[in-house]
Amino acid sequence: MMSVGRSGVLPLASLNHISIVCRSVAASLDFYMNVLGFTPVRRPGSFNFDGAWLFNYGIGIHLLQSEDPESLPEKTEINPKDNHISFQCESMPAVERRLKELDIPYIKRCVEEGGIFVDQIFFHDPDGFMIEICNCDNLPVIPLGDQTFAMASCKRAVAAKQQPLTPVPAQAAPPATAAAAAQCVPSANKAMPRVAGDEAAAHISCA
């Protein structure tokens, strides 16, 4: 459906895909398929460079083979303020457990706004591109001023009070839900109940 609103803006409809330049298309393909659950799709045969297309959660991931893999910067520190893509999930404990099983390093952050808690997990793909998994839908979308905004499935507050990072070694056992909540600084209001369940079903979310 075409977005309509403020005059002068581009007539955009939706986010189609993101492109990622990678050292190894094969390694990145394995990660996006077997960690994040994307499915390979047909790529135009007229392309004269290596790559792969994947699709899931209403968004495409286009992998591009770097012409000079050694020139790509190495990223070891997981910094939530780096460029990233974020996925909403229904079970943060299930995500954390799976990352531990795969021996993928990650860090956790907890955001509290008006008594509502949002949990975030950050980790890298094989090339150091940041991935976030969260339950950001706990927070409502709050428009600013009198501008008209198209409300998408992503529900994220404009301003959120963030707490310090909590590094988590890949081999460490995932903490209990109550312990994770303790990392947040609660307000006077009661926190919204978290989504239960063991499935890590996800859809794309704002970041």
N, C-alpha and C positions, 0 to 999 in steps of 0.2 A: 504494500500500500504506500502510495507516495506521501511523503511528509509535507504538510502545509503549515505555514506560520508566518514568521517575520519576513517582510519583503526584502529582496536582495540576496537571500541565502540560496545556496545551490539546491536544486530540486533532488535531494538524495532520498533513497528509499530504505536502505539498510546497509549494515556492514557485510561485505561479501567474503573477504579473505585477508589474511596477513601473509607476507612473504618473509622468509628467513633464509639468509645466506649461511650455509653450513660448510664445515670442513669435510664431512662425509655424509652424503645423502643417505647411504645405507644405515649408518649409525643413527641419524636423526629419524629416519623412517621407522626404525625399530622402536625408538623412544616414543614417538607420537602414536604409534599403533598399540604397543604393549604396555605403556604406562598411562597414557591419557585416553586411549580408546578410540582414536581416529581410524577411519577406514580409507584405504587407498582408492582413488577414483581415476578415471581416464584423463590423461594429459594430452594436449594437442600434439600430434605427431610432427607438425611443421617446426617445432622448436629445435634449434640446432645446438642446444646446450643441455647438460645433465640436470635433472631435477625430479621432483615427485609432487603429486597433488594428493591431499587427504581431505576428508570432510566428516564432520559430526557436530552435534550441538548447534546446528544452524550456521556454522561458519566453516570456511575453508582454510587449510594451512598449505601454503605453497613453499616447498623446499627448493632452494637454488644451490647448486654446487659452486663453491667459491673457485675462481680461477687461480687464486693464490692462497691456499689454505693456511700456509705458514704465516701469512700476514695478519690473520684474524687475531684480535686481542684475546689473551687468556684472562678468564674471570674466575677467581676462586672465592672471593668474599661474596656472600649472599646479602645484598643490600635491597630492602623492600622499596627504597626510593628510586631504584633503577627502572628503566623501561621494562614493562612486563605486560602479560596478558593474564586475565583472571577468570577462573571458572567457579561458578556456584556449585556447591555440593549439598547433599542431604545428611551425610554422616562424616564429620571431621575425624572421629576416632578410627573409622574404617580407612580413611585416606592416610592417616598417620601410621596405622598398622601396616598398610601396604608399602609405604615408602621405607619403613624399617626392614620389611622383608626383602625389598629390592636393594637395600644398602645405599639409598639415595640420601645424601646429607640435606638437611632442611633446618629452617628456623621458624619459630612461632611468634606471633604478635597477637595481642588482644586489644580490641578497641571497645570503649564504653561510652555511650551517649544516652543521657537521660534514662539510665537504668537498663538500657538494651545492650547486650553484649554481642560482639562480632569476633569470631575467631579467624585467624589467617595463618596459612602455612605457605612458606616461600621456598622454592628450590630452583635449580638450573636445569636446562636441557643440555645435551652434549656439547653445545657451543657456548654455554654461559648465558643464554637468553633466559630471563626470569619468568617463572611460572608461579602464579598464586592460586591457591585453593581456599575458598572462604564460604562462610554462611552470611554473606553481605545482605541477602534479602531480608534479614532481621530488621534492617533500618529502612525507614520510608524515604521516598524521594521528596525533597522539600524545594519547590521552585523559589527563586529569588525575585523579589519585586513583582511587577505586573506582567512579566514576559510569559508567553505561552510555551510550555514545554510538552513534547510528546512523551508520555509515560511508557517506558519499555518494561520488560520483565525484570530488569535489574533495578533494585531499590536500594539506593545508597545515599546516605546523608551527605550534604555538602561539606559540613565541618564535623570532624570527629576527634575526640581526645584520645591520643594514642599513647600507649605505655611502652617502656623500654623493651628491646628485643630479648628473647629468651632462646639462646642457642641450644639445639638439641642434637647430640651425637647420633649418627645413624644407627648405632648398635644399642642405644639406650631403649629401655622399654617405654612404651607410650604412657604418659601419666593419666590418671583417672580424670573423668570429666570435672569433678569437684575441684581437683588440684589445678586444672587448666583455668577454671573460672577464677581461682584465687589470684591469678596473675593480673587480673584486672582490678582497677580501683573503682568499686561500686559507688553509685550515687544514692540518693535517698529513695529513689523509686525502685520498685521491684523489677528484676530482670525478666525479659520476655523468655518463655520456655524455649529450649532448643529443640530442633527437629531431631526426632529419634530415628533409629533404623540402622541397619548394617550395610545397606547398599550405598555405593559411592556414585549414584546416578547424578549427573551434572548437566548444567546448561551454561551457556556463556554469560558472563556478568561484567558489569563495568569495573574499571580498575583505576 
